[in-house]
């Protein structure tokens, strides 16, 4: 199974503007743009949460175990919700 000639364009240095426009093309749709921005804010917030918890717990004794406990509890919530969401998605076809 090979690629057909002309099926995919290669991006050269002179064609990078077209490649960037093609990447940004889905952002023209407002629903996609809202979803993408929501995911971006969510990812940034998750990263800031981990840093903020670490900075909050640094002056306390036994820092490593407390940071580990808080981040593990946070991850456990995500894991459990993924399991239930996966089961729910499998039930609805």
BELFENBEL-V812440 format. One line per field, one symbol per residue. psi: psi as a letter, one per 30 degrees, with the letter a starting at -180 (. if undefined). A space follows every 10 residues. Layout:
psi=???
This chain:
psi=jlkkkfekkk jlefgeeeee eeefefffke eeeeeeeeee eeeeeeeeee eeeeeefefl lheeeeeeee eeeeeeeeee eeeeeeeeee ej.
